[in-house]
Amino acid sequence: MNEEQRNHQAQIKQVDPMDKRSSQDKPLSEKTSADFAKYFETTYEPPNLNKARKRGRDKVNVHYDFGIPEDMENIGKGKKFLIRTYGCQMNEHDTEVMAGILTEMGYEPTSETNEADIILLNTCAIRENAENKVFGEIGHLKPLKLEKPDLILGVCGCMSQEESVVNRIMKKHQHVDLIFGTHNIHRLPHLVKEAMFGKEKIVEVWSKEGDVIENLPKARKGKIKAWVNIMYGCDKFCTYCIVPMTRGKERSRLPEDIIQEVRHLAAQGYQEITLLGQNVNAYGKDLEDMEYGLGDLMEDLHRIDIPRIRFTTSHPRDFDDRLIEVLAKGGNLLDHIHLPVQSGSSEILKKMNRKYTRESYLELVRKIREAMPNATLTTDIIVGFPNETEEQFEETMSLVEEVGFEAAYTFIYSPREGTPAARKKDDVPEEVKKQRLYRLNELVNKQSAESMKKYQDKVVKVLVEGESKKDPDILAGYTEKNKLVNFKGPTSSIGKIVEVKVTEAKTWSLNGIMVEKTVEVE
């Protein structure tokens, strides 16, 4: 997805040098967690990427006993919290859990920075630009912290799992009170208590992922669409990706817990759920004493009376025939499939450690098309992987054309500290990479515009999510194929699936007129 598309949908490299303090002090880049440990009297458990890389065989236990400690149940009464979220749907879902926990502690949400008594930055480590945004926000919050000393300012999420990030915060951003990671969100009440009453910063980042914690409260946004996490972590170790270290090994939730959650959401009137996982179609491979994968789970969910079920994000290596067979049944199982390819060159894919080839990816697409001729495919693509040749880039361009992707998230490769790819020397000039990205985006835009034309004058079913940010008289929602539709209609349509006749097909969205009949969902 290019910047134009991101800006369109959003309507519903600064360098920070790490200078030496003195000739006697180490530069920040050379400091380790041991250099900071002496400053602590309370919780200090820093991250360790080397430890996080190791995949032990420890049994993953499931816990159903989460609860707010009695002495923290009303600690937030009369106070407010604000969580700023960066990154993927998994981070958004983590924010829902943290908001749920804080709400049960008595806090109320606010969107106003000046009103907040707790501010948490839920961070993403995928790209350098995301980190720069977070550090910029940390800097902007310093005057507020000086003005309100009792304000608790915390950094959590994937960035917190990186030792270099934590060290940088410790060294340069003394106004941050609390740092915790992706594996210990359920510990939030205890961490807030320590931040309130302790004398020092609180750092608790588990490099071992821990167990699966059920029964966590969630403060979901609205009553229309919901995310349901079905597994945690990733074992693929793509050479460019930090996620296996920040999110840990693959751990699947038990099928019965997922099914119960979806049934509960259906009973509450939700119209669409998205199953989440870093590698969602590896679901079930770690479950002991049962053969049960994503295809089996989707078949069981297919029987639940909820209009729409999606899943993200897939890895082509784990997208099996059983899943294709179940998806082909249709109904509430939607045939919009996001299938990240990353590159169209088998050589680059090998260097990325993706463990599939161009040919095997195209064979998977053929199988999907054969079973679901009208399936919509979207993807992720990285341009400018270290030493990518012009010929290898052209292979990506030809694959995009051959598959006919209707949208793509496109990026210039961003090196992440601690990954194998970051150690590679790169002889491709940045300007060449930018030109390749421009050419790729032109092709994706063209294919997206062409795919939209087939909706002209057609009637589509739209799940109405709300009013347009640009015009309150315009409603907006998404089709089963995940196409954004803007149209005029009564606000009573929000939360319902309605029929809209398309009057204008644009590159990334459709305009239309609401058809009087409403698609009733019992």
Residue pairs with C-beta under 8 A, 6 or more apart in sequence:
1 9
1 407
1 408
1 409
1 410
2 410
2 437
2 441
2 444
2 445
4 441
4 445
4 507
4 508
5 407
5 448
5 507
5 508
8 484
8 508
8 509
9 484
9 508
11 468
11 469
11 470
12 465
12 466
12 468
12 469
12 476
12 484
13 128
13 129
13 132
14 132
14 136
16 132
16 135
18 27
18 28
18 29
18 168
18 171
18 172
19 27
19 28
20 26
20 27
26 35
28 167
28 168
28 171
28 172
29 164
31 167
31 171
32 163
32 167
33 46
33 47
33 48
33 163
33 166
33 167
35 167
36 44
36 46
36 167
36 170
36 171
37 44
37 46
39 170
39 200
39 201
40 200
40 201
40 203
41 198
41 199
41 200
42 194
42 198
42 199
42 200
42 202
43 191
43 194
43 198
43 202
43 203
43 204
44 200
44 201
44 202
44 203
44 204
45 203
45 204
45 205
45 206
46 163
46 166
46 203
46 205
47 160
47 161
47 162
47 163
47 166
47 181
47 205
47 207
48 163
48 207
49 161
49 162
49 163
49 207
49 245
49 418
51 207
51 208
52 161
52 207
52 208
52 244
52 245
52 246
52 248
53 244
53 245
55 235
55 249
56 208
58 208
60 211
60 212
60 251
60 286
61 211
61 212
62 211
62 212
62 214
62 253
62 254
62 257
63 211
63 212
63 213
63 214
64 214
64 215
65 215
66 186
66 213
66 214
66 215
66 216
68 101
68 104
68 105
68 189
69 189
69 190
69 193
71 193
72 105
72 189
72 190
72 192
72 193
73 104
73 105
73 106
74 105
74 106
75 105
75 106
75 192
75 193
75 196
76 102
76 105
76 106
76 107
76 108
76 117
76 118
77 106
78 106
79 106
79 107
79 108
79 117
79 118
80 107
80 108
80 109
80 110
80 115
80 116
80 117
80 118
81 99
81 102
81 107
81 108
81 109
81 110
81 116
81 117
81 118
81 119
81 120
82 109
82 110
82 111
82 112
82 113
82 115
82 116
82 118
82 119
82 120
83 95
83 98
83 99
83 119
83 120
83 121
83 122
84 119
84 120
84 121
84 122
84 137
85 91
85 92
85 95
85 122
86 121
86 122
86 123
86 124
86 130
86 133
86 134
86 157
87 122
87 123
87 124
87 125
87 126
87 130
87 157
87 158
88 124
88 126
88 313
89 227
89 274
89 276
89 312
90 229
90 247
90 276
90 277
90 278
91 122
91 123
91 124
91 157
91 158
92 227
93 218
93 227
93 229
93 276
94 122
94 156
94 157
94 182
94 185
95 122
96 218
96 219
96 220
96 221
96 227
97 185
97 216
97 217
97 218
98 120
98 122
98 156
98 185
98 188
99 109
99 218
99 219
100 216
100 217
100 218
100 219
101 185
101 186
101 188
101 189
101 216
101 217
102 109
102 118
102 188
102 192
103 109
103 217
103 219
104 217
105 189
105 192
107 117
107 118
109 219
110 116
113 119
113 141
113 144
114 144
116 151
117 150
117 151
117 152
118 151
118 152
118 154
118 192
119 141
119 151
119 152
119 153
119 154
120 154
120 155
120 156
120 178
121 134
121 137
121 138
121 154
121 155
121 156
121 157
122 156
122 157
123 130
123 131
123 134
123 155
123 156
123 157
123 158
123 159
123 160
124 130
124 131
124 134
124 157
124 158
124 159
125 131
125 157
125 158
125 159
125 161
125 162
125 165
125 242
125 243
125 246
125 416
126 158
126 241
126 242
126 243
126 414
126 416
127 411
127 414
127 416
128 414
128 415
128 416
129 414
130 159
131 159
131 165
134 155
134 159
135 168
135 173
138 153
138 155
138 169
138 173
138 175
138 176
139 173
141 153
141 175
142 173
142 175
144 151
145 151
145 153
145 175
146 175
152 177
152 178
152 192
152 195
152 196
153 175
153 176
153 177
153 178
154 176
154 177
154 178
154 179
154 180
154 191
154 195
155 169
155 176
155 178
155 179
156 178
156 179
156 180
156 181
156 182
156 185
157 181
157 182
158 182
158 242
158 243
158 246
158 247
159 165
160 166
160 179
160 180
160 181
160 182
160 205
161 181
161 182
161 205
161 207
161 245
161 246
161 247
162 242
162 245
162 246
162 417
162 418
164 417
166 179
166 203
166 205
169 176
169 179
170 201
170 203
176 201
177 195
177 201
177 202
178 191
178 192
178 195
178 201
178 202
179 201
179 202
179 203
179 204
179 205
180 187
180 188
180 191
180 202
180 203
180 204
180 205
181 204
181 205
181 206
181 246
182 246
182 247
182 248
183 206
183 208
183 209
183 210
183 248
184 191
184 204
184 205
184 206
184 210
185 216
186 213
186 216
187 204
191 202
191 204
194 202
195 202
208 248
209 232
209 233
209 247
209 248
209 249
209 251
210 248
211 251
212 232
212 251
212 253
214 253
214 257
220 226
222 465
222 466
222 495
223 268
223 269
223 270
223 495
224 270
224 271
224 272
224 463
224 465
224 494
224 495
225 270
225 271
225 272
225 273
225 274
225 463
225 465
226 265
226 270
226 272
226 273
226 274
227 273
227 274
227 276
228 258
228 261
228 262
228 265
228 273
228 274
228 275
228 276
229 253
229 275
229 276
229 277
230 252
230 253
230 258
230 275
230 276
230 277
230 280
230 283
230 294
230 297
230 311
231 250
231 251
231 252
231 253
231 277
231 278
231 279
231 280
231 282
231 283
232 247
232 248
232 250
232 251
232 277
232 278
233 244
233 247
233 248
233 249
233 250
233 251
233 278
234 241
234 243
234 244
234 247
234 249
234 250
234 278
234 279
234 282
235 244
235 249
235 250
235 279
235 282
236 244
236 279
236 315
236 317
236 353
236 354
236 355
237 244
237 353
238 342
238 352
238 353
238 354
239 351
239 352
239 353
239 419
239 420
239 421
240 352
240 382
240 385
240 413
240 415
240 416
240 419
240 421
241 416
241 419
242 416
242 417
242 418
242 419
243 278
245 418
247 278
249 286
250 278
250 279
250 282
250 285
250 286
251 286
252 283
252 284
252 285
252 286
252 287
254 287
255 284
255 292
255 296
255 297
255 300
258 275
258 297
258 301
259 297
259 300
259 301
259 304
262 273
262 301
262 304
262 306
263 304
265 273
265 306
266 304
266 305
266 306
269 495
270 306
271 306
271 307
271 308
271 463
271 495
271 496
271 497
271 521
272 306
272 307
272 308
272 309
272 310
272 463
273 306
273 308
273 309
273 310
274 309
274 310
274 311
274 312
275 283
275 294
275 297
275 301
275 309
275 310
275 311
275 312
276 311
276 312
277 283
277 311
277 313
278 313
279 313
279 314
279 315
279 318
280 294
280 311
280 312
280 313
280 314
281 293
281 294
281 311
281 314
281 315
281 318
281 319
281 320
281 323
282 294
282 315
282 318
283 293
283 294
283 297
284 290
284 291
284 292
284 293
284 294
284 296
284 297
285 293
285 318
293 320
293 322
293 323
294 311
294 323
295 320
295 322
295 323
295 324
295 325
295 326
295 327
296 322
296 326
298 309
298 311
298 323
298 326
298 327
298 333
299 326
299 329
301 309
301 332
301 333
302 309
302 326
302 329
302 331
302 332
302 333
304 332
305 522
306 332
307 332
307 463
307 497
307 521
308 332
308 334
308 463
308 480
309 332
309 333
309 334
310 334
310 336
310 482
312 338
313 338
313 340
313 380
314 337
314 338
314 339
314 340
315 340
316 339
316 340
316 341
316 354
316 356
316 360
316 361
316 364
317 354
317 355
317 356
319 339
319 364
321 367
324 367
324 368
324 371
324 372
325 371
326 333
327 333
327 335
327 337
327 371
327 372
328 371
328 372
334 480
334 481
334 482
335 372
335 374
335 375
335 376
335 480
335 481
336 375
336 376
336 378
336 480
336 481
336 482
337 368
337 375
337 376
337 377
337 378
338 377
338 378
338 379
338 380
339 364
339 365
339 368
339 377
339 378
339 379
340 379
340 380
340 381
341 361
341 379
341 380
341 381
341 399
341 403
342 348
342 349
342 352
342 354
342 380
342 381
342 382
343 349
343 352
343 354
343 381
343 382
343 385
343 388
343 392
343 395
343 396
344 358
344 395
344 396
344 397
344 398
344 399
344 400
345 358
345 388
345 391
345 392
345 393
345 395
345 396
346 357
346 358
346 359
347 392
348 385
348 388
348 392
349 356
349 357
349 358
350 357
351 385
351 386
351 421
352 382
352 385
352 421
353 420
356 364
358 395
358 399
361 399
362 399
362 402
362 403
365 377
365 403
368 375
368 377
369 375
376 406
376 451
376 481
376 482
377 403
377 404
377 405
377 406
378 405
378 406
378 407
378 408
378 409
378 482
379 400
379 403
379 405
379 407
379 408
379 409
380 408
380 409
380 410
380 411
381 396
381 400
381 408
381 409
381 410
381 411
381 440
382 411
382 412
382 413
383 393
383 396
383 410
383 411
383 412
383 413
383 433
383 436
383 437
383 440
384 412
384 413
384 428
384 432
384 433
384 436
384 437
385 413
385 421
386 413
386 421
386 424
386 425
386 426
386 428
387 424
387 425
387 426
387 427
387 428
388 428
388 436
393 436
396 440
397 439
397 440
397 443
400 408
400 440
400 443
400 444
400 447
401 443
401 447
404 447
404 451
405 444
405 447
406 447
406 448
406 451
406 481
407 444
407 448
407 508
408 440
408 444
410 437
410 440
410 441
410 444
411 437
412 430
412 433
412 434
412 437
413 421
413 433
415 421
415 422
416 422
445 507
448 507
448 508
449 505
449 506
449 507
452 483
452 505
452 506
452 507
452 508
452 509
452 510
453 505
455 483
455 502
455 505
455 510
456 502
456 504
456 505
457 501
457 502
457 503
458 501
458 502
459 499
459 500
459 501
459 502
459 515
460 479
460 483
460 485
460 499
460 500
460 502
460 510
460 512
461 479
461 480
461 497
461 498
461 499
461 500
461 519
462 477
462 478
462 479
462 485
462 487
462 497
462 498
462 499
462 500
462 512
463 477
463 478
463 479
463 496
463 497
464 475
464 476
464 477
464 489
464 493
464 494
464 495
464 496
464 497
464 498
465 476
465 477
465 478
465 494
466 475
466 476
466 477
466 494
467 473
467 474
467 475
467 476
467 491
467 494
468 474
468 475
468 476
468 486
473 488
474 486
474 487
474 488
475 486
475 487
475 488
475 489
475 491
475 493
475 494
475 514
476 484
476 485
476 486
476 487
477 484
477 485
477 498
478 484
478 485
479 485
479 510
483 509
483 510
484 508
484 509
484 510
485 500
485 502
485 509
485 510
485 511
485 512
486 509
486 510
486 511
486 512
487 500
487 511
487 512
487 513
487 514
488 513
488 514
489 498
489 500
489 514
493 514
493 518
496 518
496 519
496 521
497 518
497 519
497 521
498 514
498 515
498 518
498 519
499 514
499 515
499 517
499 518
499 519
500 510
500 512
500 513
500 514
500 515
501 512
501 513
501 514
501 515
502 510
502 511
502 512
503 511
503 512
503 513
504 510
504 511
504 512
